[in-house]
Structures are given as C-alpha cells and as structure tokens.
Amino acid sequence: MANITTNWKLFYANEEAWYSMLDDCAHAEKSIVLEQFIFVNDEFGQKLLNICTERAAAGVTVRFLWDAAGSFTFFGTGIVDDLRSKGIELLFWKTLVPSYFKVPNFRSWYLRNHRRTVVIDEKVAYTGSICVMDEMKGWRDTNVRVEGPVAKEMKNAFERMWARARKIRTLPPRKHTRDGEFRYITNYPAPGKRHIYSATIDAIREARHYIYITTPYFVPTHRLARTLKAAAKRGVDVRLVIPEKSDHLAVDLGARAFFNMLLESGVRIFLFTGNMIHSKSMVVDGIWSSVGSMNLDSASLLYNFEANLITTNSTFAEELAAHFVRDVRESREVLWKDWKNRFFIEKIPEILIRLVRKFL
C-alpha cells in the first residue's frame, strides 16, 4: 500500500520478511546496515551473511551492529574475523560478560541494544520483531518493509547507535523526515529520552474508540498499567493479545500479576494459542499505529535501546488492525469472572513474582 511519499508492506510471518530482506540485500548498490539483537549463524543467517559478503566484495559498504548478549553464539568462533577480512564492518554492542570490578560498567551491561533495523541504500528499510534465528521460523511476528524518506531516518538512527558502540561522544545530528505520517522513534534508557514509551502513553491517553495491543512480554510499568486502566474506564475498547505461553515463564507470571487490575477495569485480554506470538504492535482508533522492537515489559520500556516505526497513516493502521483481529481468532479470552474465582494456590506464583517484576 502507499501514500504520497512512503510505500510499505506488512509481513505476518518471519519467513516472508526474511526472503524479502535477502532479495533487497542482494540488489544493494551502495550500502547495507543491519542492527540486530539476535543473530544466529544457522540456515537463514548463513544465507544473509553470504549475500552481504558478496555485496561487500562488489564494493557495497556493509556494516553490522549486533548486541553481544543476543548474538553470543559468535563468540569463540572464527566467523567474526572471517567477516571482517571480507570487508564487512562488525561491532558488538556492550560486552558479553560484565566487569564485576567496575560498578558503572556492570550496570550498563544491562542496557542492551534490542533494536532490529535493516537499511539498504538509504532507500529500503525493515523493522519489527524479526530476529535472525531459524528457531523463529514458525513464530507469529509482525515486520514491515518501507520505501521512502523514513528509510533515511532509520539509517540515521543506526549511525547514532554505531557511534555509541564506538564510544564516540559527539553523535551524528538527528535527522527527521519530511514525511509527516511516518517516523522512526527511538528509546534511549534515560529520563526524557524514552520517546517511544512517551508516544505510546500519549496515544493511549488520547484514544477515544479502541486500542489494540500485541506484545509477547507484558510486564508494564505502573504508569502504563494505570493509563490502560483509565482508558478502559472511560469507555475505550482496550484489547491485549499476549502468548498463552511464551519462551519466558517468569515474564508470563509477571503479566498475570496485572490481570486482576486490568480485567476489573474492562480491559479485554486474549491469550494466543497458536505458535509463539512475538509481534510488538499497537493500533489506536485506526489513525495511529506502531510496529517495532519495543515490548511492553519493564526491561524494554526502561532499560533497552529500542526503535519503532510510528505512523498516523490510516490505511497502515487498518492493515495492522486486521492482523490483530486475525490473532484474536486464534486466541482464548480471559474472562474476569473466571480469573477472580481461581483457587488461591493458583495465585501464589503471581504474588511472588511482584517482588521482581520491575526487572522483567
């Protein structure tokens, strides 16, 4: 679909996005930048590396910025040196093992780069919940390919993180697109710089009709939980889709610790019963929507570097809302009357998890 300046394509599954990305990278003429939390050298990862090394050999500038914790499987192998010898610039965000003798370094180790950005020739870009890992082939993910001015904004966001990874104090100036409908918004883990978080809170507060949220990990801050509760109480149709069972049991328990508060206020909660749902998206009133890397848990909202594509394009929002409706059909709703009448022993893990939910 398209508006005057931006074309896009939404992907409902990782495999579709992967092969579209491979095709675009294979046709790169000037540059490829790839920022990723999890990169595994499996079947898809190897295909992507092969294409990127081919383009590097043809004179294309190729740069990878991977999180050291998320892409830990590369440590202790010769792959990194091999890629660098073939002309690919590769940096890891932070270290794999924190320094226990340097308190500031130990704390900063927790601040992971969770972003997923691919930009080809500053013209075509991808973002979403995608990772480079075959295990996620059957997962339900939402990713987007865009062409237009916002691709340059995404490249600029990469350049700023690249400079941080190189410990350059003066970052490249932030660039904003001329397209008023599409923006690439970032979260920096510091007060006043959590821009996606703030934009999300603002969108919920301004909602009048509906809010559709999909997230794999839901352990909201008290501020976010209160904002959702207030929206439901003023009559907004607030719906949340999360996994029935994710790949993090502690986070699942953390989510359930909020069910009483949200269900009582009128928020409708759906547990996705298909394969792992890993999408990170939100639609408000059919006029505001967001797709990217940010989860709605404390770690992502407060401590990680994140980035989301946010748009006020109504056609994009309608497409994303259609994805949400499809997901609801594959989910079971948690009903307030059933949830509050559970046996006490079922509630104990949710009570205990509250002690650490700020770190989930």
C-alpha positions as CSV (number, residue, x, y, z in Angstrom):
1,M,0.0,0.0,0.0
2,A,1.1,3.6,-0.4
3,N,0.7,7.2,0.4
4,I,2.3,10.1,-1.4
5,T,5.8,9.6,-0.2
6,T,6.0,6.2,1.5
7,N,5.4,2.6,0.3
8,W,5.2,-0.2,2.8
9,K,4.5,-3.9,3.1
10,L,3.5,-5.6,6.3
11,F,4.6,-9.2,6.9
12,Y,2.6,-11.6,9.1
13,A,5.3,-14.2,9.4
14,N,9.1,-14.1,9.7
15,E,9.9,-16.3,6.7
16,E,8.1,-13.8,4.3
17,A,10.1,-10.9,5.7
18,W,13.4,-12.9,5.7
19,Y,13.3,-13.7,2.0
20,S,12.2,-10.2,1.0
21,M,15.1,-8.9,3.0
22,L,17.5,-11.3,1.3
23,D,16.3,-10.1,-2.1
24,D,16.7,-6.4,-1.3
25,C,20.2,-7.0,0.2
26,A,21.2,-8.9,-3.0
27,H,20.4,-5.8,-5.0
28,A,22.2,-3.3,-2.8
29,E,24.3,-0.9,-4.8
30,K,25.8,1.4,-2.1
31,S,25.2,0.3,1.5
32,I,23.7,-2.3,3.8
33,V,23.4,-1.6,7.5
34,L,22.0,-4.2,9.9
35,E,21.3,-3.7,13.6
36,Q,20.1,-6.8,15.4
37,F,19.6,-8.2,18.9
38,I,19.8,-11.9,18.0
39,F,21.8,-13.1,15.0
40,V,22.5,-16.8,14.8
41,N,24.6,-18.4,12.1
42,D,22.0,-21.0,11.0
43,E,20.4,-21.6,7.6
44,F,18.9,-18.1,7.2
45,G,21.8,-16.4,9.0
46,Q,24.3,-18.0,6.6
47,K,22.2,-17.0,3.6
48,L,22.2,-13.4,4.8
49,L,25.9,-13.5,5.5
50,N,26.7,-14.9,2.1
51,I,24.7,-12.3,0.3
52,C,26.3,-9.5,2.4
53,T,29.8,-10.7,1.8
54,E,29.1,-10.9,-2.0
55,R,27.9,-7.3,-2.0
56,A,30.9,-6.2,0.1
57,A,33.2,-7.8,-2.5
58,A,31.3,-5.8,-5.1
59,G,32.2,-2.6,-3.3
60,V,29.0,-2.1,-1.2
61,T,29.6,-0.8,2.3
62,V,28.3,-3.4,4.7
63,R,28.1,-2.7,8.5
64,F,26.6,-5.0,11.2
65,L,25.8,-3.8,14.8
66,W,24.8,-6.8,16.9
67,D,24.1,-7.0,20.6
68,A,26.8,-9.0,22.4
69,A,24.3,-10.9,24.6
70,G,21.7,-11.6,22.0
71,S,24.3,-12.8,19.4
72,F,26.6,-14.6,21.9
73,T,27.0,-17.6,19.7
74,F,29.6,-15.8,17.6
75,F,32.0,-15.5,20.4
76,G,34.8,-18.0,20.4
77,T,34.4,-18.7,16.7
78,G,36.4,-17.5,13.7
79,I,33.3,-16.2,11.9
80,V,33.8,-12.6,13.1
81,D,37.4,-12.3,11.9
82,D,36.3,-14.0,8.6
83,L,33.6,-11.5,8.0
84,R,35.9,-8.6,8.7
85,S,38.5,-10.0,6.4
86,K,35.9,-10.0,3.7
87,G,35.2,-6.3,4.1
88,I,32.2,-6.3,6.5
89,E,32.5,-3.9,9.4
90,L,31.1,-5.6,12.5
91,L,30.7,-4.2,16.0
92,F,29.1,-5.7,19.1
93,W,27.0,-3.7,21.5
94,K,28.4,-3.8,25.0
95,T,30.3,-6.9,26.3
96,L,29.2,-10.5,26.7
97,V,30.4,-10.7,30.3
98,P,30.1,-7.6,32.6
99,S,33.0,-6.4,34.7
100,Y,32.3,-7.1,38.3
101,F,35.1,-4.8,39.4
102,K,33.6,-1.7,37.7
103,V,30.2,-0.9,39.0
104,P,29.2,1.6,36.3
105,N,30.1,-1.0,33.6
106,F,28.2,-3.7,35.4
107,R,25.1,-1.6,35.4
108,S,25.4,-0.5,31.8
109,W,25.7,-4.2,30.7
110,Y,22.0,-4.5,31.5
111,L,21.3,-1.8,28.9
112,R,21.0,-4.0,25.8
113,N,20.6,-2.9,22.2
114,H,17.2,-4.6,21.3
115,R,16.6,-2.8,18.0
116,R,16.1,-4.5,14.7
117,T,17.0,-2.3,11.7
118,V,18.0,-3.1,8.2
119,V,18.5,-0.3,5.6
120,I,19.6,-0.8,2.0
121,D,21.0,2.1,0.0
122,E,19.1,4.5,2.3
123,K,16.0,3.7,0.2
124,V,14.5,0.5,1.6
125,A,14.3,-0.4,5.2
126,Y,12.9,-3.1,7.5
127,T,11.9,-3.2,11.2
128,G,9.7,-5.1,13.5
129,S,10.1,-8.1,15.8
130,I,12.3,-10.0,13.4
131,C,15.4,-11.8,14.6
132,V,17.9,-13.8,12.6
133,M,17.3,-17.3,14.0
134,D,15.8,-20.3,12.3
135,E,14.0,-21.3,15.5
136,M,11.7,-18.4,15.0
137,K,10.6,-19.5,11.5
138,G,7.1,-20.6,12.7
139,W,6.6,-17.8,15.2
140,R,3.9,-15.2,14.7
141,D,5.7,-11.9,14.1
142,T,5.0,-8.5,12.6
143,N,7.6,-6.9,10.4
144,V,7.4,-4.1,7.9
145,R,9.3,-3.1,4.7
146,V,9.3,0.6,3.9
147,E,10.4,2.7,1.0
148,G,10.6,6.5,1.3
149,P,12.1,9.3,3.4
150,V,11.7,7.4,6.7
151,A,14.4,4.9,5.4
152,K,16.9,7.8,5.8
153,E,15.7,8.4,9.4
154,M,16.2,4.7,10.1
155,K,19.7,4.9,8.7
156,N,20.4,8.0,10.9
157,A,19.2,6.1,14.0
158,F,21.7,3.3,13.1
159,E,24.5,5.8,12.6
160,R,23.9,7.2,16.1
161,M,24.0,3.7,17.7
162,W,27.1,2.9,15.7
163,A,28.8,6.0,17.1
164,R,27.7,5.0,20.6
165,A,29.1,1.5,20.1
166,R,32.4,3.1,19.0
167,K,32.3,5.3,22.2
168,I,32.2,8.5,20.1
169,R,30.9,11.2,22.4
170,T,29.6,13.5,19.6
171,L,26.8,11.7,17.9
172,P,25.7,12.4,14.3
173,P,22.9,15.0,14.4
174,R,19.4,13.5,14.5
175,K,17.6,13.7,11.2
176,H,13.8,13.9,10.8
177,T,12.0,13.0,7.6
178,R,9.8,15.3,5.5
179,D,7.1,12.7,5.6
180,G,4.7,13.8,8.3
181,E,3.0,10.4,8.5
182,F,5.9,8.1,9.2
183,R,8.5,8.4,11.9
184,Y,11.2,6.1,13.3
185,I,11.1,6.8,17.0
186,T,13.8,5.6,19.4
187,N,14.0,4.7,23.1
188,Y,17.2,5.6,25.0
189,P,17.3,4.3,28.6
190,A,17.5,7.7,30.3
191,P,14.9,10.1,31.7
192,G,13.4,12.3,29.0
193,K,14.8,10.1,26.1
194,R,12.3,7.2,26.2
195,H,10.5,8.6,23.2
196,I,8.5,5.5,22.1
197,Y,7.4,5.0,25.7
198,S,6.2,8.6,25.9
199,A,4.5,8.4,22.5
200,T,2.7,5.2,23.5
201,I,1.4,6.7,26.7
202,D,0.2,9.8,24.8
203,A,-1.6,7.7,22.2
204,I,-3.4,5.7,24.9
205,R,-4.5,8.9,26.7
206,E,-5.8,10.4,23.5
207,A,-7.7,7.2,22.4
208,R,-11.5,7.6,22.1
209,H,-12.6,4.4,20.4
210,Y,-10.2,1.4,20.6
211,I,-6.7,0.3,21.5
212,Y,-5.3,-2.9,20.1
213,I,-2.0,-4.1,21.6
214,T,0.0,-7.2,20.7
215,T,3.1,-7.9,22.7
216,P,5.0,-11.1,23.6
217,Y,6.1,-9.9,27.0
218,F,3.8,-7.8,29.1
219,V,5.0,-6.6,32.5
220,P,4.1,-2.9,32.3
221,T,5.3,-0.1,34.4
222,H,2.7,1.2,36.9
223,R,2.3,4.3,34.7
224,L,1.5,2.3,31.6
225,A,-0.9,0.0,33.6
226,R,-2.7,2.9,35.1
227,T,-3.0,4.6,31.7
228,L,-4.6,1.5,30.1
229,K,-6.9,1.1,33.1
230,A,-8.0,4.7,32.7
231,A,-8.7,4.3,29.0
232,A,-10.9,1.3,29.6
233,K,-12.8,3.1,32.4
234,R,-13.7,6.0,30.1
235,G,-15.2,3.5,27.6
236,V,-12.4,2.8,25.2
237,D,-12.3,-0.7,23.8
238,V,-8.9,-1.8,25.1
239,R,-7.7,-5.3,23.9
240,L,-4.5,-7.0,24.6
241,V,-3.1,-10.1,22.8
242,I,-0.2,-11.9,24.5
243,P,1.1,-15.5,24.3
244,E,-0.7,-18.2,26.2
245,K,2.8,-19.5,26.9
246,S,5.9,-17.5,25.9
247,D,9.5,-18.6,26.0
248,H,10.0,-16.8,29.4
249,L,7.9,-18.3,32.2
250,A,8.8,-15.5,34.7
251,V,7.6,-12.9,32.3
252,D,4.3,-14.8,31.8
253,L,3.8,-14.8,35.5
254,G,4.6,-11.1,35.7
255,A,1.9,-10.4,33.1
256,R,-0.6,-12.4,35.1
257,A,0.1,-10.3,38.1
258,F,-1.6,-7.4,36.3
259,F,-4.7,-9.3,35.1
260,N,-6.9,-8.5,38.2
261,M,-6.4,-4.8,37.8
262,L,-6.9,-4.7,34.1
263,L,-9.8,-7.1,33.7
264,E,-11.7,-5.4,36.5
265,S,-11.3,-2.1,34.7
266,G,-12.7,-3.5,31.5
267,V,-9.5,-4.3,29.5
268,R,-10.1,-7.5,27.4
269,I,-7.1,-9.9,27.5
270,F,-6.6,-12.6,24.9
271,L,-4.1,-15.5,25.1
272,F,-2.7,-16.5,21.7
273,T,-3.0,-20.3,21.4
274,G,-1.0,-20.8,18.2
275,N,2.8,-20.8,17.8
276,M,4.7,-18.3,19.9
277,I,3.4,-14.8,19.2
278,H,6.3,-12.3,19.1
279,S,4.7,-9.3,17.5
280,K,5.2,-5.9,19.0
281,S,2.5,-3.6,17.6
282,M,-0.3,-1.2,18.6
283,V,-3.2,0.4,16.8
284,V,-5.3,3.3,18.2
285,D,-8.6,4.4,16.7
286,G,-7.5,3.4,13.2
287,I,-5.4,6.6,13.0
288,W,-2.2,5.9,15.0
289,S,-0.1,2.7,14.9
290,S,3.3,1.4,15.9
291,V,5.5,-1.6,14.8
292,G,9.0,-2.3,16.0
293,S,11.2,-3.8,18.7
294,M,9.7,-2.5,21.9
295,N,8.0,-4.9,24.2
296,L,5.6,-3.8,27.0
297,D,7.8,-5.0,29.8
298,S,9.9,-3.0,32.2
299,A,13.2,-4.2,30.7
300,S,12.2,-3.0,27.2
301,L,10.4,0.2,28.3
302,L,13.0,1.4,30.7
303,Y,16.4,-0.3,30.2
304,N,16.8,-1.3,26.5
305,F,17.6,0.7,23.4
306,E,14.6,0.3,21.2
307,A,13.1,1.7,17.9
308,N,9.6,1.6,16.4
309,L,8.1,2.8,13.2
310,I,5.2,5.1,14.2
311,T,2.6,6.4,11.7
312,T,-0.6,8.3,11.5
313,N,-1.5,6.8,8.2
314,S,-5.0,5.3,8.5
315,T,-4.6,2.7,5.8
316,F,-1.5,1.3,7.5
317,A,-3.4,1.3,10.8
318,E,-6.3,-0.6,9.2
319,E,-4.0,-3.3,7.9
320,L,-2.3,-3.7,11.2
321,A,-5.8,-3.8,12.9
322,A,-6.7,-6.6,10.5
323,H,-3.7,-8.6,11.7
324,F,-4.9,-8.1,15.3
325,V,-8.4,-9.3,14.5
326,R,-6.9,-12.4,12.9
327,D,-4.8,-13.0,16.0
328,V,-7.8,-12.7,18.3
329,R,-9.5,-15.5,16.3
330,E,-6.6,-17.8,17.3
331,S,-6.8,-16.8,21.0
332,R,-8.9,-17.5,24.0
333,E,-10.2,-14.7,26.1
334,V,-9.5,-14.4,29.8
335,L,-12.8,-13.6,31.5
336,W,-12.9,-11.6,34.7
337,K,-15.4,-13.9,36.4
338,D,-13.3,-17.0,35.8
339,W,-10.0,-15.2,36.7
340,K,-11.1,-13.9,40.1
341,N,-12.7,-17.2,41.1
342,R,-9.5,-19.3,40.8
343,F,-8.1,-21.3,43.7
344,F,-5.8,-19.4,45.9
345,I,-2.9,-21.7,45.2
346,E,-3.0,-20.7,41.5
347,K,-2.5,-17.1,42.5
348,I,0.7,-17.7,44.7
349,P,3.3,-17.5,41.8
350,E,1.8,-14.2,40.6
351,I,2.0,-12.8,44.1
352,L,5.7,-13.8,44.5
353,I,6.7,-12.5,41.1
354,R,5.7,-9.0,42.1
355,L,8.9,-8.8,44.1
356,V,11.0,-8.8,40.9
357,R,8.6,-7.6,38.2
358,K,10.5,-4.3,37.8
359,F,13.4,-6.3,36.4
360,L,11.4,-8.4,33.9
